[in-house]
Amino acid sequence: MSGPILYETDLWTLGVVLGLTVVTVVSRSFFFISSRAWQLPHWAQRGLQYAPIAALAAVVVPEIVTQQGELVRTWQDARLYAAAVGVAVYFWRRSVLLTIALGMAAYLPLHIGLGW
């Protein structure tokens, strides 16, 4: 049995970590340090309204259309039908909870029952 593993850290690495820490703290606290009110331009505020849906799409879409890094090549994939049901329900009722519930109601029988 060997002793604990000790990692050697050189001065350059410590300097980089310290520098990144300072840059992060200053950039995140910049808005609190300023004594006057600051507002985003209208175009930036409008653009930020799309950030949540863009992030969600970036996470969900690859999970739906790929399987282990390859594009889905068959229609017998429960994720495709569940996503279609989810999109339809959301545009029909604009209810996130109903979208999730009916999307899963479409997914589970196909995935568990048919093995898709």
Secondary structure, 3 states (H helix, E strand, C coil): CCCCCCCCCCHHHHHHHHHHHHHHHHHHHHHHHCCCCCCCCHHHHHHHCCHHHHHHHHHHHHHHHEECCEECCCCCCHHHHHHHHHHHHHHHHCCHHHHHHHHHHHHHHHHHHCCC
